[in-house]
Amino acid sequence: MSSLKKAAQKHIDELVKSGLSPEEAALQAAKSVYASVTAFPGVQSDEFLAAAMVESSKIDFDAPTPQLPGATSAGTPKKKRTVAEQLDQAVKERKQPELFGALEKGEKNPLDTIAAKVSELKEIERMDRIISDMTQMELSLFDIAPWDDDLRAIPNDWGRSAVFTTRNKGQKRAAYDNQLIYHYNKDVEIHYTGIELRADDDELVWQQILEYAKRSAIGVHVYFTLRQLLIDVGWHINPFYYRRAISCLNRLKATSFQISSPRHSRIKGLSLVKEFEIVTDENKRSICQVELSAHLVVLFANDHYSKVIWVKYRELSPTARRLFDWCVTHKSPYPLKLETFRLICGSESTRPKKWSEQTRAACKELEEAGLVKKTWVEKGFIHCTR
């Protein structure tokens, strides 16, 4: 990479000496790299080319070209038709055979691949600028996605995916390395690195942390005691649950999500808890200090989240909670296949009859809690009336 940069800079310097402006020289050098890579596939990745194009898109090419000291218009070198200009013409006319050779039927056009990556990088930059602006304005999550104090919020993408599983408590949690997490919508891809998160505890703790942080400026630390956390999630005050809460916080901190969605392009390296540590205040009390990632607001933006009644929601069994996650993220839930619901739960159940029984029990639980009007299983589908 360094040798390529040196060669490009040398080429730019030579072009500037010939009479081109630094901007024109940089553009031509970038196009030359593009042309050479097109001719010799594999020299650089699509990501590299896309990044170079994004950088070149920031240059004001309409600005007048400055004259070199002592140069006159009569003495300005006459520009020849360059390789870069030929490339421009070929791209404009979409002469793929000239550039790439005849493509096989159904084969993806390299131009389209690079254009898509350029678009993605620009969208990421736009999103970063928006989040930076929100941080400078000291906006809070509540400003983006307000909910009442007796409610909690869940991103719709989380309610429709297997981010939080319902696996048996006695089963060891899996360790994931860039694992593709099931999502109902095939256009949404969630890759996860970290220890398996479960609806039984991690989901509750995370939602409560969002509650603590919702009125604080994005990116600012929030503070709470473990005792308060246990009370708010409905757990007993004893050493077992203190340890359980700390384990949840550590797991949430050690998360890394790569999310690709038509709504917000791509989010990389998102952690549900950016920072967590236990500090001592002036009264020598142990206090939890937590910072959430600013990019979390993207999951809630444009009303793409749902609200749950906390005192009822936290008492649900894991399977019932995941079923309600699905139901609450749809205004009028349509029938859901039992097998699809199993995938949303991340369940490893291999007996369809047993899974059907578990789901029926979850349906009954939701009705008794008054969270839905009616929900039932019929002919392999889950039906729900909100």
Secondary structure per residue as TSV (DSSP state, phi and psi in degrees):
chain	resnum	aa	ss	phi	psi
A	1	M	-	360.0	-42.4
A	2	S	H	-64.6	-39.4
A	3	S	H	-65.1	-36.2
A	4	L	H	-65.6	-41.8
A	5	K	H	-63.8	-42.2
A	6	K	H	-63.4	-42.9
A	7	A	H	-64.1	-41.8
A	8	A	H	-64.6	-42.6
A	9	Q	H	-64.6	-39.6
A	10	K	H	-62.5	-41.8
A	11	H	H	-64.2	-41.3
A	12	I	H	-62.6	-44.0
A	13	D	H	-60.2	-41.1
A	14	E	H	-65.9	-39.6
A	15	L	H	-66.8	-38.3
A	16	V	H	-63.2	-41.4
A	17	K	H	-63.6	-29.0
A	18	S	T	-79.2	-7.7
A	19	G	T	121.1	-5.2
A	20	L	-	-79.1	153.1
A	21	S	-	-73.7	159.2
A	22	P	H	-55.8	-36.7
A	23	E	H	-66.8	-45.9
A	24	E	H	-64.5	-40.0
A	25	A	H	-64.1	-42.1
A	26	A	H	-64.0	-41.1
A	27	L	H	-64.6	-45.0
A	28	Q	H	-64.6	-39.4
A	29	A	H	-62.6	-42.3
A	30	A	H	-62.5	-41.0
A	31	K	H	-67.7	-35.5
A	32	S	H	-62.7	-41.9
A	33	V	H	-60.9	-43.3
A	34	Y	H	-59.4	-45.9
A	35	A	H	-63.5	-43.0
A	36	S	H	-66.8	-36.5
A	37	V	H	-69.8	-35.5
A	38	T	H	-61.8	-39.5
A	39	A	H	-75.5	-29.6
A	40	F	S	-125.8	81.1
A	41	P	T	-55.5	142.3
A	42	G	T	97.1	-6.5
A	43	V	S	-66.2	-43.3
A	44	Q	S	-138.9	159.8
A	45	S	-	-81.5	162.5
A	46	D	H	-59.7	-36.1
A	47	E	H	-61.9	-40.7
A	48	F	H	-63.5	-46.3
A	49	L	H	-63.0	-41.8
A	50	A	H	-62.0	-43.2
A	51	A	H	-63.2	-40.0
A	52	A	H	-63.8	-40.3
A	53	M	H	-68.6	-37.4
A	54	V	H	-61.9	-42.8
A	55	E	H	-63.2	-43.8
A	56	S	H	-67.7	-24.8
A	57	S	H	-69.7	-15.8
A	58	K	T	-82.2	-11.5
A	59	I	S	-80.9	137.3
A	60	D	-	-83.4	93.5
A	61	F	T	-78.7	-11.2
A	62	D	T	-84.7	-9.7
A	63	A	S	-66.9	144.9
A	64	P	-	-62.6	144.0
A	65	T	-	-76.3	121.5
A	66	P	-	-69.7	145.0
A	67	Q	-	-80.8	145.8
A	68	L	-	-70.4	149.6
A	69	P	T	-53.2	127.6
A	70	G	T	84.0	-4.9
A	71	A	-	-85.9	149.6
A	72	T	-	-118.5	165.7
A	73	S	T	-61.5	-34.3
A	74	A	T	-69.7	-27.0
A	75	G	T	-93.0	1.2
A	76	T	S	-69.1	127.1
A	77	P	-	-59.0	138.1
A	78	K	-	-75.4	127.6
A	79	K	-	-76.7	137.4
A	80	K	-	-95.3	163.2
A	81	R	-	-71.3	114.4
A	82	T	-	-92.9	169.2
A	83	V	H	-59.2	-39.3
A	84	A	H	-62.3	-40.3
A	85	E	H	-68.9	-38.4
A	86	Q	H	-62.4	-39.3
A	87	L	H	-62.4	-44.4
A	88	D	H	-54.7	-47.5
A	89	Q	H	-63.8	-42.4
A	90	A	H	-64.8	-41.8
A	91	V	H	-64.5	-43.2
A	92	K	H	-59.4	-41.5
A	93	E	T	-88.6	0.1
A	94	R	T	57.8	43.7
A	95	K	-	-85.9	71.2
A	96	Q	H	-58.4	-38.6
A	97	P	H	-59.5	-34.6
A	98	E	H	-64.2	-38.6
A	99	L	H	-87.3	-42.3
A	100	F	H	-119.1	-7.0
A	101	G	-	82.9	165.3
A	102	A	-	-62.9	128.7
A	103	L	-	-83.5	142.4
A	104	E	-	-67.0	153.2
A	105	K	T	-60.4	126.3
A	106	G	T	87.1	-7.0
A	107	E	-	-73.4	141.2
A	108	K	-	-76.2	134.3
A	109	N	-	-71.7	126.1
A	110	P	H	-57.8	-34.6
A	111	L	H	-60.9	-43.1
A	112	D	H	-66.8	-36.6
A	113	T	H	-62.0	-47.7
A	114	I	H	-67.0	-40.1
A	115	A	H	-60.7	-38.8
A	116	A	H	-65.5	-39.4
A	117	K	H	-69.8	-35.9
A	118	V	H	-61.6	-45.5
A	119	S	H	-61.1	-40.7
A	120	E	H	-64.5	-44.6
A	121	L	H	-63.3	-38.8
A	122	K	H	-65.6	-38.4
A	123	E	H	-66.2	-39.4
A	124	I	H	-63.1	-44.0
A	125	E	H	-60.9	-42.5
A	126	R	H	-62.0	-43.9
A	127	M	H	-63.9	-41.0
A	128	D	H	-63.6	-38.2
A	129	R	H	-64.8	-42.0
A	130	I	H	-62.9	-45.9
A	131	I	H	-64.3	-38.8
A	132	S	H	-62.0	-41.2
A	133	D	H	-64.1	-42.2
A	134	M	H	-64.1	-37.9
A	135	T	H	-65.4	-43.8
A	136	Q	H	-65.0	-32.9
A	137	M	T	-82.6	-2.3
A	138	E	T	57.7	40.2
A	139	L	-	-74.6	156.9
A	140	S	B	-113.9	168.2
A	141	L	H	-59.6	-34.4
A	142	F	H	-63.7	-30.3
A	143	D	H	-69.2	-30.1
A	144	I	H	-88.3	-40.6
A	145	A	S	-141.8	80.3
A	146	P	-	-73.6	139.9
A	147	W	-	-145.6	150.6
A	148	D	-	-67.9	159.7
A	149	D	T	-68.0	-21.0
A	150	D	T	-89.9	4.8
A	151	L	E	-115.1	166.7
A	152	R	E	-131.7	163.1
A	153	A	E	-121.1	146.5
A	154	I	E	-136.6	130.7
A	155	P	E	-61.3	139.7
A	156	N	H	-59.5	-35.6
A	157	D	H	-64.3	-30.1
A	158	W	H	-73.8	-36.6
A	159	G	H	-69.9	-20.2
A	160	R	T	-108.9	15.4
A	161	S	B	-135.9	174.8
A	162	A	S	-98.6	36.4
A	163	V	S	-60.2	-42.6
A	164	F	E	-110.7	123.7
A	165	T	E	-100.6	170.4
A	166	T	-	-118.3	26.1
A	167	R	-	-63.4	157.0
A	168	N	-	-58.3	140.2
A	169	K	T	-57.5	-35.0
A	170	G	T	-77.0	-8.9
A	171	Q	S	-87.5	133.0
A	172	K	-	-62.6	138.7
A	173	R	-	-69.3	139.3
A	174	A	-	-78.0	151.9
A	175	A	E	-106.1	124.8
A	176	Y	E	-108.1	142.5
A	177	D	E	-126.4	98.0
A	178	N	E	54.6	40.5
A	179	Q	E	-76.4	133.1
A	180	L	E	-73.6	119.8
A	181	I	E	-91.3	136.7
A	182	Y	-	-62.6	133.5
A	183	H	B	-133.2	139.1
A	184	Y	S	-60.3	-39.0
A	185	N	S	-86.9	117.4
A	186	K	T	-67.6	-16.4
A	187	D	T	-79.8	-9.9
A	188	V	-	-106.7	125.1
A	189	E	E	-117.6	127.4
A	190	I	E	-122.7	115.9
A	191	H	E	-105.7	136.7
A	192	Y	E	-127.9	135.1
A	193	T	E	-121.1	124.6
A	194	G	E	148.2	-172.4
A	195	I	E	-85.2	142.4
A	196	E	-	-49.4	132.0
A	197	L	E	-101.2	141.4
A	198	R	E	-123.6	150.3
A	199	A	T	-67.6	-26.1
A	200	D	T	-62.4	-32.5
A	201	D	T	-141.4	-49.6
A	202	D	H	-60.5	-40.5
A	203	E	H	-63.2	-42.9
A	204	L	H	-64.9	-45.8
A	205	V	H	-63.3	-42.7
A	206	W	H	-63.7	-43.2
A	207	Q	H	-64.3	-34.9
A	208	Q	H	-70.6	-36.1
A	209	I	H	-64.5	-39.6
A	210	L	H	-58.7	-37.9
A	211	E	H	-63.6	-44.7
A	212	Y	H	-61.6	-36.2
A	213	A	H	-92.9	-9.7
A	214	K	T	-61.7	-29.4
A	215	R	T	-100.1	0.6
A	216	S	S	-88.5	151.9
A	217	A	B	-59.2	143.8
A	218	I	T	-57.6	130.6
A	219	G	T	87.4	4.0
A	220	V	-	-98.3	144.4
A	221	H	-	-65.2	144.8
A	222	V	E	-119.9	153.0
A	223	Y	E	-127.7	141.5
A	224	F	E	-161.1	161.0
A	225	T	-	-94.2	154.6
A	226	L	H	-62.5	-35.7
A	227	R	H	-60.4	-44.2
A	228	Q	H	-64.9	-38.2
A	229	L	H	-61.9	-44.7
A	230	L	H	-62.0	-42.8
A	231	I	H	-62.4	-44.3
A	232	D	H	-71.0	-28.4
A	233	V	H	-91.9	-1.9
A	234	G	T	83.0	26.3
A	235	W	-	-99.8	159.5
A	236	H	-	-72.2	152.8
A	237	I	S	-91.1	92.9
A	238	N	S	-157.1	167.1
A	239	P	H	-55.8	-36.3
A	240	F	H	-58.5	-47.7
A	241	Y	H	-76.0	-27.5
A	242	Y	H	-60.8	-46.9
A	243	R	H	-64.7	-38.7
A	244	R	H	-63.5	-42.7
A	245	A	H	-63.1	-43.5
A	246	I	H	-64.0	-39.4
A	247	S	H	-61.7	-42.3
A	248	C	H	-61.2	-45.9
A	249	L	H	-62.2	-40.6
A	250	N	H	-66.5	-39.7
A	251	R	H	-65.4	-43.4
A	252	L	H	-64.0	-32.4
A	253	K	H	-70.3	-36.7
A	254	A	T	-87.9	33.4
A	255	T	-	-104.4	147.6
A	256	S	E	-143.9	115.1
A	257	F	E	-112.5	135.9
A	258	Q	E	-111.1	116.7
A	259	I	E	-121.4	126.6
A	260	S	E	-118.5	124.5
A	261	S	E	-148.8	145.2
A	262	P	T	-59.8	-22.9
A	263	R	T	-73.1	-38.2
A	264	H	T	-140.2	27.4
A	265	S	E	58.5	-111.1
A	266	R	E	-134.1	136.7
A	267	I	E	-115.9	129.0
A	268	K	E	-115.4	137.7
A	269	G	E	64.3	34.6
A	270	L	E	-77.8	126.3
A	271	S	-	-108.5	137.4
A	272	L	S	-67.2	-29.8
A	273	V	S	-130.5	114.7
A	274	K	S	-71.7	-43.8
A	275	E	E	-140.1	144.2
A	276	F	E	-151.1	131.2
A	277	E	E	-157.0	158.7
A	278	I	E	-101.0	122.6
A	279	V	E	-117.6	166.0
A	280	T	E	-110.0	128.2
A	281	D	-	-86.1	-174.8
A	282	E	T	-64.5	-20.7
A	283	N	T	-95.2	13.4
A	284	K	-	62.4	29.2
A	285	R	-	-92.9	146.7
A	286	S	E	-82.6	121.6
A	287	I	E	-120.7	138.3
A	288	C	E	-82.9	127.4
A	289	Q	E	-111.9	119.7
A	290	V	E	-130.9	139.6
A	291	E	E	-125.1	132.3
A	292	L	-	-96.1	152.3
A	293	S	-	-68.7	136.4
A	294	A	T	-62.1	-28.4
A	295	H	T	-71.0	-9.5
A	296	L	H	-60.3	-29.0
A	297	V	H	-61.0	-25.9
A	298	V	H	-63.0	-34.4
A	299	L	H	-67.1	-24.4
A	300	F	H	-102.7	-11.5
A	301	A	G	-62.2	154.4
A	302	N	G	58.6	36.9
A	303	D	G	58.2	29.7
A	304	H	-	-90.4	50.5
A	305	Y	E	-148.6	166.1
A	306	S	E	-131.6	157.8
A	307	K	E	-113.3	145.2
A	308	V	E	-129.4	148.1
A	309	I	E	-77.2	113.0
A	310	W	H	-63.6	-46.6
A	311	V	H	-64.2	-27.6
A	312	K	H	-86.2	-42.8
A	313	Y	H	-61.7	-43.9
A	314	R	T	-68.7	-18.3
A	315	E	T	-87.9	-6.8
A	316	L	S	-71.8	152.8
A	317	S	-	-69.7	159.2
A	318	P	H	-54.5	-42.9
A	319	T	H	-67.3	-42.1
A	320	A	H	-64.7	-37.8
A	321	R	H	-65.1	-41.9
A	322	R	H	-68.0	-34.0
A	323	L	H	-65.8	-40.6
A	324	F	H	-69.2	-34.5
A	325	D	H	-54.8	-43.8
A	326	W	H	-66.6	-48.7
A	327	C	H	-63.1	-42.8
A	328	V	H	-72.3	-19.3
A	329	T	T	-86.8	7.6
A	330	H	-	-130.9	131.8
A	331	K	S	-64.6	-42.0
A	332	S	S	-131.0	87.0
A	333	P	-	-57.2	129.5
A	334	Y	-	-92.4	162.8
A	335	P	-	-54.0	135.4
A	336	L	E	-117.1	128.9
A	337	K	E	-62.7	141.2
A	338	L	H	-57.3	-40.5
A	339	E	H	-66.2	-38.2
A	340	T	H	-65.2	-40.8
A	341	F	H	-64.0	-36.5
A	342	R	H	-61.5	-40.5
A	343	L	H	-67.6	-37.8
A	344	I	H	-63.4	-34.8
A	345	C	H	-79.7	-12.3
A	346	G	T	66.3	24.4
A	347	S	-	-76.4	145.2
A	348	E	-	-103.9	19.4
A	349	S	-	-60.4	131.1
A	350	T	-	-110.0	0.6
A	351	R	-	-111.9	103.5
A	352	P	H	-53.2	-39.3
A	353	K	H	-65.1	-43.5
A	354	K	H	-65.0	-41.0
A	355	W	H	-64.8	-37.1
A	356	S	H	-62.4	-41.5
A	357	E	H	-64.9	-41.9
A	358	Q	H	-61.8	-40.5
A	359	T	H	-69.8	-38.4
A	360	R	H	-61.9	-39.8
A	361	A	H	-64.5	-37.9
A	362	A	H	-66.4	-39.2
A	363	C	H	-60.5	-45.6
A	364	K	H	-62.2	-39.3
A	365	E	H	-62.4	-41.9
A	366	L	H	-66.4	-39.9
A	367	E	H	-64.8	-45.2
A	368	E	H	-65.4	-29.9
A	369	A	H	-78.7	-10.9
A	370	G	T	75.9	20.5
A	371	L	S	-86.3	-21.9
A	372	V	S	-135.7	158.2
A	373	K	S	-72.9	-46.1
A	374	K	E	-160.2	140.7
A	375	T	E	-149.4	140.9
A	376	W	E	-157.4	165.8
A	377	V	E	-110.1	131.3
A	378	E	E	-149.7	124.8
A	379	K	T	52.0	44.3
A	380	G	T	81.1	7.4
A	381	F	E	-125.8	148.3
A	382	I	E	-97.2	128.1
A	383	H	E	-113.4	145.9
A	384	C	E	-146.3	135.5
A	385	T	E	-116.2	117.0
A	386	R	-	-68.5	360.0
